[in-house]
Amino acid sequence: MCRKIATLLLLSLFCHTVYAYELAFRTIQEPLPIYINLSGSSGSGTTWHAAAVEALNTWGENTEFEFNLISVKVDPCSVFPPNFFGDDRNTVAFADDACGVPFDEDTLAITFSVAIITDDIYTLESDVVINNNVDWDVYDGPLRPFTMDFKRVLIHELGHVIGLNHEDDVPAIMASFIDSIDEPTADDIKGVEVLYSNPAFTDDGIEVVLEEPGESATVSGISNIRGWAVGNADILRIDLLLDGETFTRVPRGGTREDVKKLYKDRPGSESAGFSMAMAWSLLEPGEHTLTVRVMDWFFRTTEVTHTFNVEAFDAAFVSDSNQVSLDGGYEKTSQNSFKIKGLSVEGKSYDVIFKWNTGSQKFEMTEIDASEP
Ligand SMILES: [Zn+2]
């Protein structure tokens, strides 16, 4: 008895599954109507249409997702390129080319999808085009030389229609390259389950922190704009807006071990940092806002805005260090700040206050005032 329990425990340990499914978008309706009417038969005798019906049923039997077959022939390329509206019909058909573009040598089939952005992103329509130039048959098990199994390829393409992306890390019918797997695996099935039920999919969950400039900070000269961002999905882009206007895109990828510790389950959290050098003297002195807008791969966005103050010398860039001289001495202005008096920059005289900045870990100029020479 004990031995049996031990064996069961051991089994359960080895049965742990690491899921790796990759998701795109849910379909806008489910059950999903799909137009298929294929004529002819494979070399082994199964009609193409019967094989297609089996492929649809494979997903229906293994997941909660259901197709609603409409046995009517519709050209997948009737509206191409698939525009925003498409023709509202999901289709599967054989074709000599991919809606006017020749198939690549090793492309078996292509699924074209049109998505719509509302409160979330949904696939509005999908059209599966099967490469007519391939030598097709219908069979189970290992791939046979020179003849490709139509059914497993269609199961794969229907996986795209449902909303799965390619998965090459664990065994999956959604692998980029077809192999001996001829039906959805545990990973594919889990992917569909998560796509149609996971609350994380509707919760954007993007965290963004702007570390420099801090809220109400004073900036001058050249210093960094930096912070970090993570989401439930990979981050697609980070845009900076100055005073509400699009300014530039900043790359993400800076190593952030601290963020990784906080968000170890989020994709790319170890490289969540963003940073760029900024010449603040290019801005008019005074109050400005900087917004960091973060978008993930599902086009969900979150943003954070800091108001900051720019202090500057009259010269936007002092290129000759001989044009800077200290003559007027300095005074302590608070516990963590001091003023340099009569700082001469390109012939003009300024009083400049330096204050300790925790974000940058150094004294920074927080006030620049013209003074009498
Ligand atoms: Zn594919």
Residues whose N, C-alpha, C, O or C-beta is under 5 A from the ligand:
A	BS01	ZN	none
